């Protein structure tokens, strides 16, 4: 039975040992137990896991608490895929402004409490980012994303992964936030997770988009209504390890 198999995988993978099995940005985020640093780690999480880890290891996260002049001096020549050195300086400046003036949990939870939808919290955060720093570039926009009109088209993988880290509490996830229910989390749909979900018959939609996120999340609620996203890491690790799901 698939549920039995997945539950066994959760027991095995949602552990400190499971986390250290392969490179993962959560390994860096957990060292700090700081939502702002965790969000930066999550938003830089695109590309190969090894490259993500290598880049995150090179960052001086203490710059988030420094004056903007110190940030500009401290970032120097760092680059990462779509982000230039200038983009990374501005990303740190944005995070410094956020940390100085805003409660990150409140940004995400205030709209969610009104609508019951976490995407409204994500949209609120994205809108705020461009209000507090009007810097624009391809790399900066790729990092934070863009707000949508009615429903997102993007799977919002990096934001949903960050929210999993913040809300779920076990050996794997940090559980630093208490105002969001685990039943309202959405699957951080990665290409590995999508492939496994399709192979296992958990997902029918082949497009990599927000509708697929909703479909898979709803399916996983059949296995655990109150904590459907506990299956995320196990599915991801299966796909990352090259399993077929058969």
Buried (B, 14 or more C-beta within 10 A) or exposed (E): EEEEEBBEBBEEBBBEEBBEEBBBBBBBBBEBEBBBBBBBBBBBBBEEBEBBBEBBEEBEBEBBBBEBEBBBEBBEEBEBEBBBBBBBBBBBBBBBBBBEEBEBBEBBBBBBEEEEBBBBBBBBBBEBBBEBBEBEBEBBBBBBBEBBEEEBEBBBBBBBBBBBBBBBEEEBBBEBBEEBEBEBBBBBBBEBBBBBBBBBEBBEBEEBBBBBBBBBBEBBBEBBEEBBBBBBBBBBBBBBEEBEBE
